């Protein structure tokens, strides 16, 4: 298959593109490679994708472009006919959205319209795109289920991702474009984003610097290892969304539709307290963290917990990596990449 992976220089996009190349797919990656975090890390990921393409004897093309540029997206789809599109590019970060809202409008809304329009006109067989557990916002019903409402976001980042889901449904309804949204739950692992807690904490603890621990470490996250995430993304991309014959318009289920539309949670379904996650990092590094205990930050949610039964039923999704094993792999990569 020929697959477009947007955000290919990013954390999840890199790993997904690499997996597709390794199984023999033809992959086109697109990424603006901005400086939201260290561009050198993104370039290093791209270098590995070049190596993976050679080793797997698969075709790899990289396009350096901004998806908010309509002409650039149109040119990409004019040059290639895709069997699948996996849209993982976005402006991420909960707290950054509080101070840089316009970046989220361009990267998460304008860019997504461009992808939807391009897929619509190209007749793309299936668009899979990244959503987030943050859409559950003010909800405290656990575990989070796709069948519950997710209409009380606590920050603009979550609002833009929820908007993506609604935009996708409109295209599935109007143009029969098969779309599947995946609500990611706290993804971590090698080559991860340095602005997120797992690597941020690992570096600081290793270097003896204090770490800021919000909510005094008492909130929990459904930490999900990158290999488990990639397996789910690839499996669901291979299976285009279809209309649900039993969807009831008088009692509409937000996860399905009479259009070719699906929403799935993708997480570990085993929440871990932040304090315990920090302890796992400490154990691997053999060092104690210097903690600055702080209250819960604006826009943060106290807990996340994914019900992944729908994804398990659809494609056999079954995460296998414990936090202890995942943190061990993360720290091993950290030592190699940063030369520690």
C-alpha positions in Angstrom: 0.0 0.0 0.0 1.0 3.6 -0.4 0.4 5.5 2.8 0.7 9.2 3.7 1.9 9.8 7.2 1.6 13.4 8.3 3.8 14.5 11.2 6.4 12.0 10.1 9.2 13.8 12.0 7.2 13.7 15.2 7.2 11.1 17.9 4.2 8.9 16.9 4.4 9.7 13.2 8.1 8.6 13.1 7.3 5.3 14.7 4.3 4.6 12.5 6.2 5.5 9.3 9.0 3.2 10.4 6.7 0.3 11.1 5.0 0.7 7.7 8.4 0.8 5.9 9.6 -2.3 7.7 6.5 -4.2 6.6 7.1 -3.2 2.9 4.6 -0.3 2.4 5.4 2.7 0.3 5.4 5.7 2.6 5.2 9.4 2.0 5.9 11.6 5.0 5.1 15.2 5.4 6.2 17.5 8.2 7.0 21.2 8.7 9.8 20.4 11.2 9.2 23.4 13.4 11.0 24.4 16.5 8.3 23.7 19.1 11.0 21.4 20.5 14.5 20.6 19.4 14.5 20.2 15.6 17.7 18.1 15.8 15.6 15.3 17.4 13.2 15.5 14.5 16.0 15.4 11.9 17.5 12.4 13.7 14.2 10.6 13.4 14.0 11.4 9.7 17.5 10.1 9.3 16.4 6.8 10.8 13.4 6.7 8.4 15.8 7.0 5.4 17.8 4.1 6.8 14.6 2.0 7.4 13.5 2.6 3.8 16.8 1.3 2.4 16.9 -1.7 4.7 13.3 -2.7 4.0 13.6 -2.1 0.2 10.6 0.2 0.4 9.9 3.6 -1.2 10.2 6.6 1.2 9.5 10.2 0.2 9.7 13.1 2.6 8.0 16.4 2.0 9.0 19.4 4.1 5.8 21.5 4.2 3.2 23.2 6.4 -0.2 21.4 6.2 -1.9 24.7 6.8 -0.6 25.6 3.3 -3.5 24.5 1.0 -1.3 24.6 -2.1 1.3 22.3 -0.5 -1.3 19.7 0.5 -2.9 19.9 -2.9 0.5 19.4 -4.6 1.2 16.3 -2.4 -2.1 14.7 -3.3 -1.6 15.6 -7.0 1.7 13.8 -7.0 0.6 10.7 -5.1 -2.4 8.4 -5.0 -2.8 7.1 -1.4 -4.4 3.9 -0.3 -4.4 5.2 3.3 -3.8 8.5 5.0 -2.6 8.6 8.7 -2.8 12.1 10.0 -0.6 12.5 13.0 0.6 16.1 12.5 -0.7 18.6 15.1 0.4 21.3 17.4 0.5 19.3 20.6 0.8 20.4 24.3 -1.9 21.3 26.8 -0.2 24.2 28.5 1.2 25.7 25.3 -2.3 26.1 24.0 -3.1 28.5 26.9 -0.5 31.0 25.6 -0.3 30.3 21.9 -3.9 29.7 20.8 -3.4 30.8 17.2 -0.8 28.1 16.5 -3.5 25.5 17.4 -6.0 27.0 15.0 -3.6 26.9 12.1 -2.0 23.5 12.8 -5.0 21.6 14.2 -8.0 23.2 12.4 -6.9 24.8 9.1 -4.5 21.9 8.4 -7.1 19.3 9.2 -9.6 20.9 6.7 -6.9 20.8 4.1 -6.4 17.1 4.7 -10.1 16.4 4.7 -10.6 18.3 1.4 -7.6 16.5 -0.2 -8.9 13.1 0.9 -12.4 13.9 -0.3 -11.3 14.9 -3.8 -8.8 12.1 -4.1 -11.3 9.5 -3.0 -8.9 8.3 -0.3 -10.1 4.8 0.9 -9.5 5.6 4.6 -8.3 8.5 6.7 -7.1 7.7 10.3 -6.3 10.7 12.4 -5.0 11.5 15.9 -7.4 12.7 18.6 -6.6 12.8 22.3 -7.8 11.7 25.7 -7.9 15.4 26.6 -11.3 15.6 24.8 -12.9 14.0 27.9 -12.1 17.2 29.8 -14.4 17.8 32.8 -15.7 14.2 32.7 -14.9 12.1 35.7 -16.7 8.9 34.7 -14.1 6.2 34.6 -12.9 4.5 32.5 -13.3 6.9 29.7 -15.6 5.5 27.0 -16.0 6.6 23.4 -19.8 6.1 23.9 -19.9 8.9 26.5 -20.1 12.6 25.6 -16.8 14.5 25.3 -18.0 18.0 25.0 -16.5 19.8 28.0 -12.8 20.4 27.0 -10.7 22.2 29.5 -8.3 23.9 27.1 -8.1 24.9 23.4 -5.9 21.9 22.5 -8.6 19.5 23.5 -11.2 21.7 21.8 -9.4 21.6 18.5 -9.1 17.8 18.6 -12.7 17.4 19.5 -13.5 19.7 16.6 -11.4 17.4 14.3 -13.7 14.5 15.3 -16.8 16.5 14.4 -15.3 17.8 11.2 -14.4 14.2 10.2 -18.0 13.1 10.8 -19.3 15.8 8.5 -17.1 14.6 5.7 -17.9 11.0 6.4 -21.6 11.9 6.2 -21.5 14.2 3.2 -18.9 12.5 1.1 -18.8 8.9 2.4 -15.2 9.4 3.3 -14.2 6.7 5.8 -12.6 8.3 8.8 -11.3 6.9 12.1 -10.2 9.0 15.0 -7.9 7.6 17.7 -7.9 9.2 21.2 -4.3 8.7 22.4 -3.6 8.3 26.1 -0.2 9.6 27.3 2.1 8.0 24.9 5.8 7.5 25.9 8.9 5.7 24.9 12.1 6.1 22.9 12.3 9.1 20.6 9.6 10.8 22.6 8.9 14.5 22.9 11.4 16.2 25.2 8.7 18.6 26.5 6.6 15.8 28.0 7.0 14.5 31.5 8.7 11.1 30.8 11.7 12.5 29.1 11.6 15.9 30.9 11.7 14.0 34.2 14.3 11.5 33.1 16.8 14.3 32.0 16.2 16.4 35.1 16.6 13.5 37.5 19.7 12.3 35.8 21.2 15.8 35.8 20.3 16.4 39.4 17.8 19.2 38.6 14.5 19.5 40.4 11.3 18.4 38.6 8.0 20.2 38.9 5.4 17.6 40.1 1.9 19.0 39.6 -1.0 17.9 41.8 1.7 16.7 44.2 2.0 13.6 42.0 -1.4 12.3 43.0 -3.1 12.4 39.6 -3.0 9.3 37.4 -2.3 8.8 33.7 -2.9 5.9 31.4 0.7 5.8 30.2 0.9 3.8 27.0 4.1 2.6 25.4 4.8 3.6 21.8 5.0 0.1 20.3 1.6 -0.7 21.6 0.2 2.5 20.1 1.8 1.9 16.7 0.4 -1.6 16.6 -3.1 -0.2 17.2 -2.7 2.6 14.6 -1.5 0.3 11.9 -4.2 -2.3 12.5 -7.0 0.2 12.5 -5.6 2.0 9.4 -5.8 -1.3 7.6 -9.5 -1.6 8.4 -11.5 1.3 6.9 -14.4 2.6 8.9 -17.9 1.4 7.9 -21.4 2.6 8.7 -22.9 1.1 11.8 -26.1 -0.6 10.8 -27.5 -0.5 14.3 -26.9 3.3 14.9 -30.0 4.9 16.3 -30.5 8.6 15.4 -33.0 8.9 18.3 -30.2 7.9 20.7 -27.1 8.8 18.8 -23.9 7.0 19.9 -21.0 9.5 19.5 -18.4 6.8 18.7 -20.2 5.4 15.6 -22.6 6.6 12.9 -24.7 5.7 9.9 -21.8 7.2 8.0 -18.4 5.4 7.6 -17.1 7.0 10.9 -15.4 5.6 14.0 -13.9 6.9 17.2 -11.7 4.7 19.4 -9.7 5.0 22.6 -6.1 3.8 22.3 -4.4 3.5 25.7 -3.0 1.0 28.1 -6.2 0.7 30.2 -4.0 0.5 33.4 -3.7 4.0 35.0 -0.5 4.7 37.0 -0.1 7.5 39.6 2.4 10.1 38.4 4.4 9.6 41.6 4.7 5.9 40.8 5.8 6.6 37.3 8.5 8.9 38.7 9.6 6.1 41.0 10.0 3.8 38.0 12.3 6.4 36.4 14.3 6.7 39.6 14.7 3.0 39.8 16.1 2.8 36.3 18.5 5.7 36.7 19.5 4.7 40.2 19.0 8.3 41.3 16.4 10.1 43.5 14.3 13.0 42.1 14.4 16.4 43.7 10.7 17.2 43.6 9.0 20.6 43.6 5.4 19.8 44.6 2.8 22.0 43.0 -1.0 22.2 42.6 -2.9 20.9 39.6 -2.3 23.3 36.7 -5.0 25.1 34.7 -6.2 22.9 31.8 -5.0 19.6 33.4 -7.3 16.8 34.3 -6.8 14.8 37.5 -7.0 11.3 36.0 -7.2 9.4 32.7 -8.2 5.8 32.2 -9.0 4.3 28.7 -11.6 1.8 28.0 -10.1 0.1 25.0 -12.6 -2.7 24.6 -13.9 -1.3 21.3 -10.5 -1.2 19.7 -9.8 -4.7 21.1 -12.9 -6.0 19.5 -12.3 -4.3 16.2 -8.7 -5.3 15.6 -7.5 -7.3 18.5 -5.7 -4.4 20.1 -4.0 -5.7 23.3 -1.2 -3.5 24.8 1.5 -5.7 26.4 4.1 -3.3 27.7 4.1 -2.6 31.5 5.2 0.8 32.8 8.3 -0.9 34.4 9.3 -2.4 31.0 8.5 0.7 29.1 10.4 3.0 31.4 13.4 0.7 31.2 13.4 0.9 27.4 12.9 4.7 27.5 15.8 5.2 29.9 18.1 2.9 27.8 17.3 5.0 24.7 17.9 8.2 26.7 21.3 7.1 27.7 22.3 6.2 24.2 20.8 9.3 22.5 22.0 11.8 25.0 25.3 10.0 25.7 24.7 9.6 29.4 
